[in-house]
Amino acid sequence: MDRFDAMSVLLAVVEEGNLSAGARRLRLPLTTVSRKVADLEQHLGTRLLVRTSRRVALTDAGRGYVAASRRIIEQVEEAERAAAGEYSEPRGTLAVTASVVLGRRHVLPLAAEFLAENPLIDLRLFLVDRHVNLVEEHLDLGIRVGHLEDSSLMARRIGEVRRMFCASPDYLARHGTPLAPEDLGAHDGITFRGFTISPEWRYRGDSAALSVEPRTRLAVNSTEAAIDAAVAGVGIARVLSYQIVDELRSGALVPLLEPFAPEPIPVQLVYAAQGQLPIKARAFLDWIAPRLRARLPASEAR
């Protein structure tokens, strides 16, 4: 039995939550994955997983073995990167994560320029509206909007963005412009929920007297759908400022209640604190930080 291979299979199963998902990630037959886990348990003489119809859970022995296996695999991968020259020149595959709108509108255009200047680097850009675990997802860098809660990460602050309220000129022509938070109760709203730091109907000087929301005419689980609906005149939307840079510049959306905007939210480049940062990641971090800061409105990147 190849114990290193068995460790990798076990980690994939645990990280994906069940044998079938682990098999899909590894692109192996389910029977092969199940056999490798069973062979490992037989070799160790102990049960590592408790299998149910939908998920797997680790036994006490399994938790300890998985933690040790993860450290071993990370050390081997680090040694391979060093041998391959990833610590001497920018080369290899770089994995970066960001939220969907930030990634598509701001990171992707810069990533294309970075790849053109660094022909030995391949980029895997993982866009998702949630904060993922960089180590568990094998990601080199993350671009985070929000305060850093994970103390195991290192961060470089590149700016900040604002929570904003906006509507189309057509909507405001038909319904009038709210001048204070209290006015929102007479307006139609677009509600978006689905991201940890999605904007809330909150205002500077928050209090019970200012907890007014517009009537929800449309609820969506996509930031871009909320923006499109606002442009179409459905109602007032709450967004993060970087999400509507183009719409504000073109006049498709108008900012509202700016004197009542809550405190800005930081934007940070983050990476795992453990181990040496590969030169490919350092090169990307140093390259994109000033350029991403420049893409944000001047009032936001301070």
C-alpha positions as CSV (number, residue, x, y, z in Angstrom):
1,M,0.0,0.0,0.0
2,D,1.2,3.5,-0.9
3,R,0.7,5.2,2.4
4,F,1.2,8.7,1.0
5,D,-1.4,8.1,-1.7
6,A,-3.7,6.6,1.0
7,M,-3.3,9.8,3.1
8,S,-4.2,12.0,0.1
9,V,-7.3,9.9,-0.5
10,L,-8.4,10.1,3.1
11,L,-7.9,13.9,3.2
12,A,-10.0,14.3,0.1
13,V,-12.8,12.3,1.6
14,V,-12.7,14.2,4.9
15,E,-12.5,17.6,3.2
16,E,-15.3,16.9,0.7
17,G,-17.5,15.3,3.4
18,N,-18.2,11.9,1.9
19,L,-16.7,9.1,-0.2
20,S,-18.5,10.0,-3.4
21,A,-17.5,13.7,-3.3
22,G,-13.9,12.7,-2.5
23,A,-13.9,10.3,-5.5
24,R,-15.2,13.1,-7.8
25,R,-12.5,15.4,-6.6
26,L,-9.8,12.8,-7.1
27,R,-11.4,11.6,-10.4
28,L,-11.3,8.0,-9.2
29,P,-13.9,5.3,-9.1
30,L,-15.9,5.3,-5.8
31,T,-14.9,1.6,-5.3
32,T,-11.2,2.6,-5.5
33,V,-11.5,5.4,-2.9
34,S,-13.5,3.1,-0.6
35,R,-10.9,0.3,-0.9
36,K,-8.0,2.7,-0.3
37,V,-9.6,4.0,2.9
38,A,-10.4,0.5,4.1
39,D,-6.9,-0.7,3.3
40,L,-5.5,2.2,5.4
41,E,-7.7,1.4,8.3
42,Q,-6.7,-2.3,8.1
43,H,-3.0,-1.3,8.0
44,L,-3.4,0.9,11.0
45,G,-5.6,-1.6,12.9
46,T,-8.1,1.1,13.8
47,R,-11.2,2.8,12.4
48,L,-10.7,6.3,11.1
49,L,-14.1,7.1,9.7
50,V,-17.7,6.6,10.8
51,R,-19.7,6.3,7.6
52,T,-23.3,7.3,7.2
53,S,-25.6,7.5,4.2
54,R,-24.6,11.1,3.4
55,R,-21.5,12.0,5.3
56,V,-18.4,10.7,7.1
57,A,-17.2,11.6,10.5
58,L,-13.8,11.2,12.0
59,T,-13.2,8.9,15.0
60,D,-10.8,10.1,17.7
61,A,-8.0,8.1,16.0
62,G,-9.1,9.6,12.7
63,R,-8.8,13.2,13.8
64,G,-5.3,12.7,15.0
65,Y,-4.2,10.8,11.9
66,V,-5.8,13.3,9.5
67,A,-4.0,16.2,11.3
68,A,-0.7,14.4,11.0
69,S,-1.3,13.5,7.4
70,R,-2.1,17.0,6.5
71,R,1.2,18.2,8.0
72,I,3.1,15.5,6.2
73,I,1.6,16.3,2.8
74,E,2.1,20.0,3.2
75,Q,5.8,19.4,4.0
76,V,6.2,17.2,1.0
77,E,4.5,19.7,-1.3
78,E,6.7,22.5,0.1
79,A,9.8,20.4,-0.6
80,E,8.6,19.8,-4.1
81,R,8.0,23.5,-4.7
82,A,11.4,24.3,-3.4
83,A,13.0,21.6,-5.7
84,A,11.0,22.8,-8.6
85,G,12.3,26.4,-8.2
86,E,9.2,28.0,-7.0
87,Y,11.2,29.8,-4.2
88,S,13.9,31.0,-6.6
89,E,11.8,32.4,-9.5
90,P,8.1,33.1,-10.2
91,R,6.8,29.8,-11.7
92,G,4.2,27.2,-11.1
93,T,0.4,27.2,-10.4
94,L,-0.9,30.0,-8.3
95,A,-4.3,29.6,-6.6
96,V,-6.2,32.8,-5.6
97,T,-9.7,33.4,-4.3
98,A,-12.0,36.4,-4.2
99,S,-15.7,37.2,-4.1
100,V,-17.6,36.9,-7.4
101,V,-18.1,40.5,-8.3
102,L,-14.7,41.7,-7.0
103,G,-13.1,38.9,-8.9
104,R,-14.9,39.3,-12.2
105,R,-14.8,43.2,-12.3
106,H,-11.5,44.0,-10.8
107,V,-9.2,41.0,-10.2
108,L,-9.7,39.2,-13.5
109,P,-8.6,42.1,-15.7
110,L,-5.4,42.5,-13.6
111,A,-4.8,38.8,-13.5
112,A,-4.7,38.7,-17.3
113,E,-2.0,41.4,-17.3
114,F,-0.1,39.6,-14.6
115,L,-0.1,36.3,-16.6
116,A,1.1,38.2,-19.7
117,E,4.1,39.5,-17.7
118,N,4.8,36.1,-16.0
119,P,4.7,33.3,-18.6
120,L,5.9,30.7,-16.1
121,I,2.9,31.1,-13.8
122,D,-0.5,29.5,-14.3
123,L,-3.4,31.0,-12.3
124,R,-6.3,29.2,-10.7
125,L,-8.9,31.9,-9.8
126,F,-11.6,30.6,-7.4
127,L,-14.5,33.1,-7.2
128,V,-17.1,32.4,-4.5
129,D,-19.2,34.6,-2.3
130,R,-17.9,33.1,1.0
131,H,-14.7,33.1,2.9
132,V,-12.9,29.8,2.2
133,N,-10.2,28.2,4.3
134,L,-7.0,28.8,2.3
135,V,-5.1,25.8,3.7
136,E,-8.0,23.3,3.3
137,E,-8.8,24.5,-0.2
138,H,-5.0,24.6,-1.2
139,L,-5.2,28.3,-2.0
140,D,-2.1,30.6,-2.0
141,L,-3.8,34.0,-1.6
142,G,-7.2,35.4,-0.8
143,I,-8.6,38.9,-1.5
144,R,-11.0,39.6,1.4
145,V,-13.5,42.3,1.9
146,G,-14.2,42.5,5.6
147,H,-12.4,42.4,8.9
148,L,-9.9,39.5,9.4
149,E,-11.2,37.0,11.9
150,D,-8.8,34.1,11.3
151,S,-5.6,34.8,13.4
152,S,-3.7,32.1,11.4
153,L,-3.6,34.4,8.3
154,M,-1.3,37.2,7.4
155,A,-2.8,40.2,5.8
156,R,-1.8,43.2,3.7
157,R,-4.4,46.0,3.7
158,I,-4.9,47.5,0.3
159,G,-7.9,49.8,0.9
160,E,-11.4,50.0,2.0
161,V,-14.9,50.0,0.5
162,R,-18.2,51.6,1.6
163,R,-21.6,50.2,2.1
164,M,-23.9,52.1,-0.2
165,F,-27.6,52.6,-1.1
166,C,-28.4,53.2,-4.7
167,A,-31.2,53.4,-7.2
168,S,-31.7,54.2,-10.9
169,P,-32.6,57.7,-12.1
170,D,-35.8,56.3,-13.4
171,Y,-36.8,54.9,-10.1
172,L,-36.0,58.1,-8.3
173,A,-38.0,60.1,-10.9
174,R,-41.0,57.9,-10.2
175,H,-40.8,57.6,-6.4
176,G,-38.7,60.6,-5.3
177,T,-35.3,60.6,-3.6
178,P,-35.0,59.6,0.1
179,L,-33.1,62.3,2.1
180,A,-32.9,60.4,5.4
181,P,-33.1,56.8,6.5
182,E,-36.6,57.3,7.9
183,D,-37.7,58.0,4.3
184,L,-36.9,54.4,3.2
185,G,-40.1,53.0,4.7
186,A,-42.0,54.6,1.8
187,H,-39.8,53.0,-0.9
188,D,-39.4,49.7,-2.7
189,G,-36.3,47.7,-2.0
190,I,-34.1,44.9,-3.4
191,T,-32.9,42.5,-0.8
192,F,-29.7,40.4,-1.2
193,R,-28.6,37.8,1.4
194,G,-26.0,35.2,0.8
195,F,-22.6,36.6,1.7
196,T,-21.0,37.0,5.2
197,I,-20.4,40.7,4.7
198,S,-23.4,41.6,2.5
199,P,-24.5,45.1,3.1
200,E,-27.2,45.7,5.7
201,W,-29.8,48.4,6.1
202,R,-27.7,50.2,8.6
203,Y,-26.7,53.8,8.9
204,R,-24.2,56.0,10.6
205,G,-25.4,56.6,14.2
206,D,-27.3,53.3,14.2
207,S,-30.1,53.2,16.7
208,A,-33.6,51.7,16.9
209,A,-34.9,54.9,15.3
210,L,-32.8,54.3,12.2
211,S,-33.7,50.6,11.7
212,V,-35.9,51.5,8.7
213,E,-35.9,49.3,5.6
214,P,-37.8,49.7,2.3
215,R,-40.5,47.2,1.4
216,T,-38.9,44.2,-0.3
217,R,-40.2,44.0,-3.8
218,L,-37.5,41.6,-4.9
219,A,-35.3,39.2,-3.0
220,V,-32.3,37.6,-4.7
221,N,-29.2,35.5,-3.8
222,S,-26.9,37.1,-6.3
223,T,-25.1,40.5,-6.0
224,E,-25.2,41.0,-9.7
225,A,-28.9,40.2,-9.9
226,A,-29.5,42.8,-7.3
227,I,-27.5,45.4,-9.2
228,D,-29.2,44.5,-12.5
229,A,-32.6,44.9,-10.8
230,A,-31.6,48.3,-9.4
231,V,-30.5,49.5,-12.8
232,A,-33.9,48.3,-14.2
233,G,-35.7,50.5,-11.7
234,V,-37.1,47.8,-9.4
235,G,-36.1,49.6,-6.2
236,I,-33.4,50.7,-3.9
237,A,-30.5,48.3,-3.4
238,R,-27.8,48.1,-0.7
239,V,-24.4,47.2,-2.1
240,L,-20.7,47.5,-1.6
241,S,-19.1,50.4,-3.5
242,Y,-16.7,48.3,-5.5
243,Q,-19.6,46.4,-6.9
244,I,-21.1,49.4,-8.8
245,V,-18.1,51.4,-9.9
246,D,-19.1,51.2,-13.6
247,E,-22.8,51.9,-12.9
248,L,-22.0,55.0,-10.9
249,R,-19.6,56.3,-13.5
250,S,-22.1,55.8,-16.3
251,G,-25.0,57.3,-14.3
252,A,-27.0,54.1,-14.4
253,L,-27.2,54.2,-10.6
254,V,-27.3,57.1,-8.2
255,P,-25.8,56.9,-4.7
256,L,-28.2,57.7,-1.8
257,L,-28.0,58.7,1.8
258,E,-24.2,59.2,1.7
259,P,-24.1,61.3,4.9
260,F,-25.5,58.3,6.7
261,A,-23.2,55.6,5.3
262,P,-21.7,53.2,7.9
263,E,-18.0,53.0,8.6
264,P,-15.9,51.6,5.6
265,I,-14.9,47.9,5.4
266,P,-11.3,47.0,4.8
267,V,-10.0,45.1,1.7
268,Q,-7.1,42.9,2.4
269,L,-4.8,40.4,0.6
270,V,-4.4,37.4,2.9
271,Y,-2.3,34.3,3.0
272,A,-1.5,31.5,5.4
273,A,1.1,32.4,8.0
274,Q,2.7,28.9,8.1
275,G,5.7,28.1,5.8
276,Q,7.7,30.2,3.4
277,L,5.6,32.2,0.9
278,P,6.5,30.9,-2.6
279,I,8.0,33.6,-4.8
280,K,5.1,33.2,-7.3
281,A,2.7,34.2,-4.5
282,R,4.9,37.1,-3.4
283,A,5.2,38.3,-6.9
284,F,1.5,38.3,-7.4
285,L,0.9,40.0,-4.0
286,D,3.4,42.8,-4.7
287,W,2.1,43.2,-8.3
288,I,-1.6,43.3,-7.7
289,A,-1.8,45.3,-4.5
290,P,-1.1,48.8,-5.9
291,R,-3.1,48.1,-9.1
292,L,-6.1,46.8,-7.2
293,R,-5.9,49.8,-4.9
294,A,-5.9,52.1,-8.0
295,R,-9.0,50.4,-9.4
296,L,-11.1,51.4,-6.3
297,P,-12.4,54.9,-6.2
298,A,-10.0,57.3,-4.6
299,S,-12.3,58.0,-1.7
300,E,-12.2,54.3,-0.8
301,A,-8.6,53.3,-1.0
302,R,-6.9,55.2,1.7
